[in-house]
Amino acid sequence: MAQIKADPNKVSWEESEFPILCETCLGDNPYLRMTKQSQAKECKVCTRPFTVFRWCPGVGMRFKKTEICQTCSKVKNVCQTCLLDLEYGLPVQVRDTALGLEDNAPRSDVNKEFFAQNMDAHFQNNEDGLGSGGFGKAESAGREMLKKLQRTDPYYKRNRQHICSFFVKGNCTRGAECPYRHEMPQEGELKHQNIKDRYYGTNDPVARKILSGPRAGGAGRQMTAPEDKTVTSLFITGVSEAVTEPDLKGFFYVFGEIKSIVVVHKSKCAFVNFTTRAGAELAFEKSGGGVNLQGTPMRVSWARSRPVGARSEQKGEAAPSPVAVMDALQAGPPPPPGSASSFTYPSQDPTYQGSTSKHR
């Protein structure tokens, strides 16, 4: 290692003891074990060798490894593996758009090397990165938007195994023993992602989908209430254990009379049912699509209208009348199989026992 430091071309090579990761990539296993290999690969952004860490986030998950060096991670305040923001868990393009941050990182190889060396010296003298220094001057509106968009809990589903390529071709012979997922891939622009576009925050399909979605106020946002006038309920997601029914009632009761409130902490959601449609519309308008109670940011949306009639009626089947149900219950249990049918041979009768024929 001393020879590496003696070489002026290798002085800037990174040596670290632990990676910079988000909670999702790290996994839910508290007894995680990692492999460490110094200068094993080049950073996919600045192309400098760095220390690579490899680990398995949990049972049934795929092995993950660091993709960029810690210097590039600190510059953008992102995870070394998924390249999502460490504070909000969102793509860089979404964060920079909401906070109005400008990307001044160079793109050419020579300038990237010079920029990385300067940032190394800056981090050695000052440990504060973009996350603590750059966000302090951001507008409150941008921060509120990011709080509405961020995930409140880790999304471990992102660590699943990749899709089996043999299954897609139709010739996987492993069956249930195959460690990869047996499902067809979804077509679309999300299938084609570039790690540099995600890091620099340009042409990121995931960011475009989030910014155009309803929670970001894009084209997909439903600013008007549903056409069904019978819908008087609001659906709230991101409800933590700290948020209780009295907390929701204390916030929404000022908009109108509340019929009932249903909180499901297991699913982290809740329903606020108003007596009138006007109260529900006023609550949705004043909440702006999100509320913050007990330090927990939650999203507010309209509930879906209930289907008319039973499921059998929706499929075109006539639902049994109460009289028919009572007659069926009073008739007793149905006869055993085969008792009302004639059999050619005794062996065809499931109720036949012994060697004596019951038909003689």
Phi, psi and omega in degrees: 000331178293327178293326178294317180291334179287334179281121182295336180282345183247009182294324184277003179293140188275141173226117183226158181259338180207142183282168175258105187230156173274169183292329180292312180292329181290330178090174183261005180276116180287344181253056183282140176240136183237154170253139183238133179222115184287137178048046184275328182217169175269144175296135183284001177248304183261356177061023175264143178297144181212169180282126183258131176247141181225138184201168175247119185295334182179182182291132180079004180262162178273155177290139180238159180213162179285142185250332181233163181282170182287333177295312177295327178293319180288328180298318182259355183057051183236165177288145181288346183254302184269346178063027174263155182300137184286334183273319185250345181070028182243160176299157182297322182296322178292315181296313182294326179292319181289322184267353180070032179275144178256142180267110180254010181289135180287162182250331183286157184296315182294315181292326178295320178296315179295320180294319180295320178294320177295322179290327175299315179295325179293317182289332176290325179274329182221117184284351182287128178255202182294326185297326183261332183264320186280334184275346184294330182266005183289152179289149181293330180295320178294322178292322178294324178295319179293326178294328177287328184274335188287157174275136180277339181231157177298145181254081184291345178297340178289344181267010183294165177295158177287165179286137181291121180290330178290326177293323179296323178281346178089020182226035176277123183259002182280330180067229182289342180278355180291128181285350182261166184282135177259085176204156182278139180290151178270131179277153179146181182287339178293343180287335183250096179237145181241134185292327179287323176296322178292321182291313182279349178075040179229132176056040178270115182296327179294318179293321179296322179293320180291317183291333179267000181280175183291328184287338180266000181079025180277202184293335183274004183282133178269096181281339180257158180287160178301154180292332179289111184288348179280350180281113179233024184240148175247140181255126185242129179242159182083025182280121180267176179294335181287338181271123182246176180297318177298328178296316179293321180293323179293336180271320188266348186291337182289343182270343180165171181292132182261129179280314179195162177226128180241120180246126178240094183292333180296323178263359178058046179215170180203156176239131175246110184260116179268157178285323183241157177289326180297321178295320178293319179295319179294320179294319179293322181291316182287329180286336178068024179086003180192149177225163179228109180235135180056034180074015181246115175285130182231153181255140183243131178213169179283143175281158180279152179288146181284144177291147181277123178079182180282169179295326178295327178288327178293329180274000179094006181264141180282130179284141181293142180283158178300327179294319180293324179293319180292322178296322180292325179289323180286337181289345179088182182291154179291158179294157180295157181299135176089352182287332182260009183242154177264138182245144177283321181235147179299331181292345178277348181270115181293342179270357182284130180224150178081184182262355180270129180287136181273356184263356182275000000 
